[in-house]
Amino acid sequence: MTDLKEWLEWRAEEDRRLYERYGKPLEEAHKGEYLAIGPEGQIILGKSTTEVLKKAVQTFGSGNFGIFRVGYRALEKWLSLAR
């Protein structure tokens, strides 16, 4: 990937793929919670974005995870508007 726009597009697609595979099955039991998904499908669930972000950065490293609100697409769409 040669530029920021290309990387952001790749990241957004990767995040969608991770959510479909690992986040979607959590929707019934964890709707409204925040979720970070690591590159190998590892998950961190929590009640606040701050809690989940801190744990995700410590666990996966900055920029190495997708973050979502379970059952909602708004957070994902908002983050992808940065393209």
C-alpha positions in Angstrom: 0.0 0.0 0.0 1.5 3.2 -1.1 -0.6 6.0 0.3 -2.9 6.8 3.2 -6.1 6.6 1.1 -5.2 3.1 -0.1 -4.4 2.0 3.5 -7.6 3.5 4.9 -9.7 1.7 2.2 -7.9 -1.6 3.0 -8.4 -1.0 6.8 -12.2 -0.3 6.3 -12.6 -3.5 4.3 -10.6 -5.6 6.7 -12.7 -4.2 9.6 -15.9 -5.1 7.8 -14.6 -8.6 7.2 -13.6 -9.0 10.9 -17.0 -7.8 12.1 -19.0 -10.1 9.8 -17.0 -13.1 11.0 -16.5 -12.4 14.7 -18.8 -9.5 15.7 -22.0 -10.4 14.1 -22.5 -13.6 16.1 -22.3 -11.5 19.3 -25.2 -9.2 18.3 -27.9 -11.0 20.2 -26.1 -11.4 23.5 -24.0 -8.2 23.5 -25.9 -5.5 21.5 -24.8 -2.0 22.4 -21.4 -3.1 23.9 -18.2 -2.0 22.4 -16.0 -4.5 20.7 -12.4 -4.6 19.5 -11.4 -7.4 17.1 -7.7 -8.2 16.6 -6.2 -9.5 13.3 -6.6 -13.1 14.3 -10.2 -12.8 15.5 -9.4 -12.2 19.2 -12.1 -10.0 20.8 -12.3 -7.6 23.7 -15.8 -6.6 24.9 -16.6 -3.7 27.2 -19.3 -1.2 28.2 -17.3 1.9 27.1 -15.1 2.9 24.2 -12.4 4.1 26.5 -12.2 0.8 28.3 -12.1 -1.2 25.0 -9.7 1.1 23.3 -7.2 1.0 26.2 -7.3 -2.8 26.3 -7.1 -3.2 22.5 -4.0 -0.9 22.2 -2.3 -2.8 25.0 -3.2 -6.2 23.6 -2.9 -5.7 19.8 -0.9 -2.4 19.4 -2.1 0.8 17.9 -3.8 0.4 14.5 -3.9 -3.4 14.6 -7.6 -3.9 15.4 -11.1 -2.9 14.4 -13.4 -1.2 16.9 -17.2 -1.5 16.8 -20.4 -1.0 18.7 -22.1 -4.4 18.6 -25.3 -4.3 16.5 -24.7 -0.8 15.2 -22.9 0.2 12.0 -22.7 4.0 12.8 -19.3 3.8 14.5 -17.8 1.8 11.6 -19.3 4.2 9.0 -18.1 7.3 11.0 -14.6 5.9 11.2 -14.5 5.1 7.5 -15.5 8.6 6.5 -11.9 9.6 7.2 -11.0 8.3 3.8 
